[in-house]
Structures are given as C-alpha cells and as structure tokens.
Amino acid sequence: MTTVDPPLGRRIALARQHRGLSRRALGDLVGRSAEWVRQVERGDRPVDRLSVLLQLATVLQVADVAAFVASATARPVAPPRSPLDLTALRDAVFTLPAAALRRPGAPSAEGGTADAANARPDGTLGDEVTWLWAEWQNSAEPYTRTLGRLPAVLRAATGEAAAHAYRLACQLASRVGDGTTALAAAQHAVLAARDGGCACTTAAAIGTYAQTLAHLGALPSAEAACDTALRTVGDCACAARPAVAGRLHLAAARIATAGNAAHAARRWLSRAAGYAREAAPDDPRSPFGVQDVALQAVRVALRLGHLSDALRLSARVEPDSMPDRARRSRGFITLACVHARARSAPGTLLALGKAEQACAEELRVNRYARRAITDLLSNDDGLVRADAWALAGRAGLA
C-alpha cells in the first residue's frame, strides 16, 4: 500500500510549531477547538472536509498544498489489531442464513417446512439473547464469552430477538474497532426490529445505527438517524422507554460533541439526566442510570478539550456504584483518560487498576486503556514505569 510520509497530523503539528502557534491559537484561526487540533495531530480524528484542509493550509502557509491535502486520505499506520478473533462473528453478520433465502412454508432440506425446521420453543432465543447481554455486561470475560455464542444466535434469531442480537454484535465490533462489521450489524438490527419489535426496540436499533455512523465520521447521517430514533421512542409506552430514551439522548450528545456543538451536547445531557431518574436499571439490553449520564458528561468535556471541566465532573463520578462489571470498567477507563490528559500518572495508574479489577478483559481490548498504558511506559518516574510495565504485561502489551 502506498503511504504518504509524514501523515496529515504530523504535518500539521510540525507546521504549527514552526509558525509558533499553540493548538488553541490554530484552532481559533480555523474555527475549531484546541482539542480538535490535538486529536487531528495524533491521528485520532480525520479532516474530511476540503474547505477545512484548505483553511489549514492557508493558516499554516503550506508550500505544497496538493501533498498536504493528499495526506488527509493516507493511512501510513495500520490500525491496532484486536487481540480477539472476530472471524465467526463476521461470518454470521455477513452470511445470510439459508432459511432466509427460502419462501415461507417452502420445504427444507431436512423435511417439513423452513419455518418448522428453524423454530425453537417460544421465548428460547429471546431468553438466550437476554442472557448474552447479561454476560456482556457482567462476565469477567465479556468479549470471549459473547464471541463464543453470539454467531450461532445471529444465524437463528428473527424479529425482536434478532434486533437485540445484532445490536450486541454491533457494540462488540465497534469496541474493537471493526467499523465495517459494526455498520452491517447495525443495519441488520434496524431491519429486524422493524420486522418484529416494539417501538423501543426499533428506536434502540436506529440509535445503534446512528452511533455507528458517527464513529465512522458520517455526522449528518448520524444526526438524522438519531432524530428518527428519538421520534420513534416517543411512540412507545413500555417500561423500557425511559432507559432507551435516555441512552438515545446520550447518543445525541456524543454526536453533537463530534461536531463540536458544545451547547447542543450539554442540552442533550441535561435531558438525559431527567430520564435517568425514571429508568429501571435491570434490563441488560439497555443499561442506563445517573452514573452513565455523569460519565458521558466527562467524555463530552474531554472530547471538547475542556480539561478543567472534565476534572471537575470526574470528581463526582462513582463507577464503583454501577451495577455491572463492564460499565464499572469503562467508567474507570474514562477517569484514567482524564488523569492521563492532566499528566497525573498516579491518578491514571489508580484508575486503570480499578478498571482491571472490574473487568481485566476490557483492559486488554479497550483501545483507550491500551493507549493510556502505553503512554505511561515512557513516564519519567521509574516507579511509575515499573507499575506501567507490569500492567502492560497483564494487558498483553508487553
């Protein structure tokens, strides 16, 4: 594969430093935040608008504008590989079951009809999907256990059970950075929900699709999908509605943050807090509560580059009070990211240690945790490095 060296982020950093500009100053000149500049320079955020690229080139007085623009689409470094084998999950997401290709009522190869051949006792698949979601939230090895059983469920489930199963597949694939599989699973979830789910199930599936689009950088489409999901959930009167609506508001805040719409993000968070007070916390397929809103507020502040706000908000978060392993672990990883940004190595180590206690496998898979650990390995303090190397070994990084 042809690469461009240096990549866009490195070009911007070098040119900015050569011009004597801080990240905040450069951000102000192009209508972006200092955090946006930081993420672009580290390669965490793409610059996919030609107008912004040309504006950067002008401000930084780039001599070779064509090469500068071309570097925006280069991929000089392969994305970090997941330590998990997703082959079976990908096959299940991208392979249409044979029964789906037959007409309803048509004979199956085993005799009888296709519908009868694939039938299971009432509630069996729905119960299995609910169990898988519970494992995803509470198991000490959520990725391994889910990957072991989810592919078979995806091939057999239909309707509402399939919608929730594909949502889970999307969430897992997204967590390990497989955007293609995540998008396909999200699309399947929407189709399955519309085929046999209630309004809340459909809204949750569309919300999953919206978040996947946002992760892939398709913000206008993500915003439109999220609006559709919010309108859909309003039509449901089931007990899950507050939790589903609350999570959709968190998704809307995340999408607004990706577009640097700080006021909109805070408005969505405020509305989500209202739903958190109403939500029942016992459905593993839509876990949602006050601490989820508090953690999302920290992530929004961190993404917008408001470190002082992130530190202030993180002091109010209590991941230990969250009822399941997965959310506790990811909550502490968020706090670790805040401390890492504030250059507090002891705080970063403490938060990562708590995350490991909650769910060691999350620490081995989560890309933010792995980056925080890697950054600690170059710390000036020898004691910090020693603890970081031990943590890196347990996380499979050394």
C-alpha positions in Angstrom: 0.0 0.0 0.0 1.3 3.4 -0.9 1.8 5.8 2.0 2.5 9.4 2.4 5.1 10.4 5.0 4.6 12.3 7.2 0.8 11.8 7.7 -1.5 14.8 7.9 -1.5 15.0 11.7 2.3 15.1 11.8 2.4 17.7 9.0 0.0 20.0 10.9 2.0 19.6 14.2 5.3 20.4 12.5 3.9 23.4 10.6 2.1 24.7 13.7 5.3 24.5 15.8 7.3 26.1 13.0 4.8 29.1 12.9 5.0 29.4 16.7 1.2 28.7 17.2 -0.3 26.9 20.1 -3.1 24.4 19.5 -5.6 26.8 20.8 -4.4 29.6 18.5 -4.5 27.3 15.5 -8.0 26.1 16.5 -9.2 29.7 16.8 -7.9 30.5 13.3 -9.8 27.7 11.7 -12.9 27.8 13.9 -12.1 24.6 15.9 -11.1 23.8 19.5 -7.6 23.1 20.8 -8.8 19.5 21.5 -9.9 19.1 17.8 -6.3 20.1 16.8 -4.8 17.7 19.3 -6.9 14.8 18.0 -6.1 15.6 14.4 -2.4 15.8 15.2 -2.5 12.4 16.9 -4.4 10.8 14.1 -7.5 10.2 16.2 -9.8 12.4 14.1 -9.9 12.7 10.3 -10.2 16.0 8.4 -12.6 15.1 5.7 -13.7 18.5 4.5 -11.7 20.1 1.7 -12.7 23.6 2.9 -11.1 22.9 6.3 -8.0 21.4 4.8 -7.5 24.4 2.6 -8.1 26.7 5.5 -5.4 24.9 7.5 -3.0 25.0 4.5 -3.5 28.8 4.3 -3.1 29.5 8.0 0.0 27.3 8.2 1.4 28.7 5.0 1.9 25.3 3.5 4.0 25.4 0.3 2.8 22.1 -1.3 -0.9 22.3 -0.8 -1.6 19.3 -3.1 0.6 17.0 -1.0 -0.9 18.4 2.2 -4.5 17.6 1.0 -3.4 14.2 -0.3 -2.0 13.2 3.1 -5.5 13.5 4.6 -6.5 10.3 2.9 -3.3 8.4 3.6 -3.1 5.5 6.0 0.6 5.3 6.9 0.0 3.2 10.0 -2.3 0.2 10.2 -4.9 0.5 12.9 -4.1 -1.6 16.0 -5.2 -5.1 15.6 -7.7 -6.5 18.1 -6.4 -9.4 20.2 -9.7 -11.2 19.5 -10.6 -13.4 16.6 -13.7 -12.0 15.0 -13.9 -14.4 12.1 -17.0 -16.3 13.3 -18.8 -13.0 14.2 -18.1 -11.5 10.8 -19.2 -14.7 9.0 -22.5 -14.6 11.0 -23.1 -10.9 10.3 -22.3 -11.1 6.6 -23.7 -14.5 5.8 -27.5 -14.7 5.2 -28.9 -17.9 6.7 -30.1 -20.4 4.1 -33.6 -20.4 5.6 -33.9 -16.7 4.8 -33.4 -17.5 1.1 -36.4 -19.8 1.0 -40.0 -18.8 0.7 -42.0 -19.0 4.0 -43.6 -22.5 4.1 -41.2 -23.9 1.4 -39.8 -27.4 2.1 -36.4 -27.6 3.9 -33.6 -30.0 3.2 -34.4 -31.8 6.4 -38.0 -32.3 5.6 -41.0 -30.3 6.7 -41.1 -26.5 6.1 -38.4 -24.0 6.5 -40.3 -22.3 9.3 -40.7 -25.6 11.3 -37.1 -26.6 10.7 -35.9 -23.3 12.3 -38.4 -23.0 15.0 -37.5 -23.1 18.7 -39.6 -23.2 21.8 -41.3 -19.9 22.4 -39.0 -17.5 24.2 -35.9 -19.6 23.9 -34.0 -17.3 21.5 -35.2 -14.2 23.3 -34.1 -15.6 26.6 -30.7 -16.5 25.1 -30.2 -13.0 23.7 -31.1 -11.5 27.1 -28.6 -13.9 28.7 -25.9 -12.9 26.2 -26.5 -9.2 27.0 -26.2 -10.0 30.7 -22.9 -11.8 30.0 -21.7 -8.9 28.0 -22.3 -6.6 31.0 -21.3 -8.8 33.9 -18.9 -11.5 32.8 -15.2 -11.4 33.7 -14.6 -12.2 30.0 -17.4 -10.5 28.1 -15.7 -10.5 24.7 -14.6 -14.1 24.8 -17.9 -15.4 26.1 -20.1 -13.3 23.8 -18.0 -14.3 20.7 -18.4 -17.9 21.7 -22.2 -17.9 21.4 -23.4 -14.9 19.6 -22.6 -16.1 16.0 -25.0 -19.1 16.3 -27.7 -16.9 17.8 -27.4 -14.4 14.9 -28.0 -17.2 12.4 -31.1 -18.4 14.2 -32.8 -15.3 15.7 -35.6 -13.3 14.0 -37.7 -10.3 14.9 -37.1 -8.6 18.2 -34.5 -11.2 19.4 -32.5 -10.7 16.2 -32.6 -6.9 16.6 -31.1 -7.1 20.1 -28.6 -9.8 19.0 -27.4 -7.6 16.1 -27.2 -4.6 18.4 -24.9 -6.6 20.6 -22.8 -7.7 17.6 -22.5 -4.0 16.5 -21.4 -2.9 20.0 -18.8 -5.6 20.2 -17.4 -4.9 16.8 -17.4 -1.2 17.4 -15.5 -1.6 20.6 -12.7 -3.5 18.9 -12.5 -1.0 16.0 -14.2 -3.1 13.3 -16.3 -0.4 11.7 -17.4 -2.4 8.7 -18.8 -5.3 10.7 -20.4 -2.8 13.2 -22.2 -1.0 10.4 -23.5 -4.1 8.8 -24.7 -5.4 12.2 -26.4 -2.1 12.9 -28.3 -2.2 9.6 -29.4 -5.7 10.3 -30.6 -4.6 13.7 -32.8 -1.9 12.3 -34.4 -4.2 9.7 -35.0 -7.0 12.3 -36.6 -4.5 14.7 -39.0 -3.1 12.1 -39.9 -6.7 11.2 -41.0 -7.7 14.7 -40.1 -5.4 17.5 -41.9 -2.8 19.6 -41.2 1.0 19.2 -38.5 0.9 21.9 -36.6 -1.9 20.2 -36.8 -0.1 16.9 -35.6 3.1 18.4 -32.7 1.4 20.2 -31.7 -0.3 16.9 -31.8 3.0 15.0 -29.8 4.7 17.8 -27.2 2.0 17.5 -27.0 2.7 13.7 -26.7 6.4 14.4 -23.8 5.9 16.8 -22.1 3.7 14.3 -22.4 6.3 11.6 -20.9 8.9 14.0 -18.0 6.6 14.8 -17.3 6.4 11.0 -17.4 10.2 10.6 -20.8 10.4 8.8 -22.2 13.1 11.2 -25.1 14.5 9.1 -26.4 11.0 8.6 -25.9 10.1 12.2 -27.8 13.2 13.4 -30.7 12.3 11.0 -30.8 8.7 12.3 -30.7 9.9 15.9 -33.6 12.3 15.3 -35.6 9.4 13.8 -34.8 7.2 16.8 -35.9 9.9 19.2 -39.2 10.3 17.4 -39.7 6.6 17.3 -39.2 6.1 21.0 -41.9 8.6 21.7 -44.5 6.2 20.3 -43.7 3.5 22.9 -45.3 3.1 26.3 -43.4 0.1 27.6 -41.3 0.0 30.8 -38.1 0.2 28.8 -38.9 3.6 27.3 -37.1 5.8 29.9 -33.8 3.8 29.6 -34.0 3.7 25.8 -34.8 7.4 25.5 -32.1 8.3 28.0 -29.4 6.3 26.0 -30.6 8.0 22.8 -30.1 11.4 24.4 -26.6 10.3 25.4 -26.0 9.2 21.8 -27.2 12.6 20.6 -24.8 14.3 23.0 -22.0 12.2 21.6 -22.8 13.0 18.0 -23.1 16.8 18.9 -19.7 16.6 20.5 -18.2 15.0 17.5 -19.4 18.0 15.5 -18.0 20.4 18.2 -21.5 21.6 19.1 -20.9 22.1 22.8 -24.1 23.8 23.7 -26.2 21.1 22.0 -24.2 18.4 23.7 -24.9 19.9 27.1 -28.6 20.3 26.3 -28.9 16.6 25.4 -27.0 15.6 28.6 -29.4 17.7 30.7 -32.4 15.9 29.1 -30.8 12.5 29.6 -30.4 13.2 33.3 -34.2 13.5 33.6 -34.7 10.1 32.0 -32.0 8.6 34.3 -34.2 9.4 37.3 -37.1 7.4 35.7 -35.2 4.5 34.2 -35.4 0.9 35.7 -31.8 -0.3 35.8 -32.5 -4.0 35.5 -32.6 -4.6 31.7 -29.1 -5.6 30.5 -30.0 -4.8 26.9 -30.5 -1.1 27.7 -28.5 -0.4 30.9 -28.8 3.3 31.9 -28.7 5.3 35.0 -27.4 8.5 36.7 -23.8 7.4 36.5 -24.0 6.8 32.8 -25.0 10.5 32.3 -22.2 11.7 34.6 -19.6 9.7 32.7 -20.9 10.9 29.4 -20.6 14.5 30.7 -16.9 13.8 31.5 -16.3 12.3 28.0 -18.0 15.3 26.3 -15.8 17.8 28.3 -12.7 15.7 27.4 -13.6 15.5 23.7 -14.2 19.2 23.6 -10.8 19.9 25.2 -12.3 21.4 28.4 -9.9 19.6 30.8 -10.8 21.7 33.8 -14.4 20.8 33.3 -13.5 17.1 32.8 -11.5 17.0 36.1 -14.3 18.8 38.0 -17.0 16.5 36.6 -14.9 13.3 37.1 -14.7 14.1 40.9 -18.5 13.5 41.0 -18.5 10.1 39.2 -18.7 6.9 41.2 -18.1 4.0 38.8 -18.0 1.6 41.8 -21.7 2.2 42.3 -22.6 1.0 38.8 -24.2 -2.5 38.9 -22.2 -4.3 36.3 -18.6 -5.1 35.5 -18.5 -3.6 32.0 -19.8 -0.2 32.9 -17.6 0.0 36.0 -14.5 -0.9 34.0 -15.2 1.5 31.2 -16.1 4.2 33.7 -12.7 3.9 35.3 -11.0 3.9 31.9 -12.7 7.2 31.2 -11.3 8.6 34.5 -7.9 7.2 33.5 -8.1 9.2 30.3 -8.9 12.4 32.2 -5.9 11.8 34.5 -3.7 11.0 31.6 -4.7 14.2 29.9 -3.9 16.1 33.1 -0.5 14.3 33.2 -1.3 12.7 36.5 0.5 9.4 36.3 -0.6 8.2 39.8 -4.2 9.0 39.1 -4.0 7.2 35.7 -2.5 4.1 37.3 -5.1 4.0 40.1 -8.0 4.3 37.6 -6.5 1.7 35.3 -6.0 -0.6 38.3 -9.7 -0.2 39.3 -10.7 -0.9 35.7 -8.7 -4.1 35.7 -10.3 -5.2 38.9 -13.8 -4.7 37.4 -13.0 -6.4 34.1 -9.5 -7.4 33.1 -10.5 -8.4 29.6 -11.9 -4.8 29.0 -8.4 -3.5 29.8 -6.8 -5.9 27.3 -9.2 -4.9 24.5 -10.2 -1.3 25.1 -8.1 1.0 22.8 -8.3 3.9 25.2 -6.9 1.8 28.1 -4.2 0.4 25.9 -3.1 3.9 24.8 -3.1 5.2 28.4 -0.9 2.2 29.4 1.4 2.8 26.5 1.8 6.5 27.4 2.7 5.5 31.0 5.6 3.4 29.8 7.6 6.5 28.8 7.0 8.3 32.1 10.0 10.0 33.7 9.3 8.4 37.1 10.9 4.9 37.3 8.3 3.7 39.9 5.5 4.7 37.5 7.2 2.9 34.6 7.7 -0.3 36.7 4.0 -0.4 37.6 3.1 0.5 34.0 5.2 -2.3 32.6 3.5 -4.8 35.0 0.1 -3.5 33.9 1.2 -3.7 30.2 2.2 -7.3 30.6 -1.2 -8.2 32.1 -2.9 -6.3 29.3 -1.0 -8.1 26.6 1.1 -5.1 25.5 4.5 -6.3 26.7 
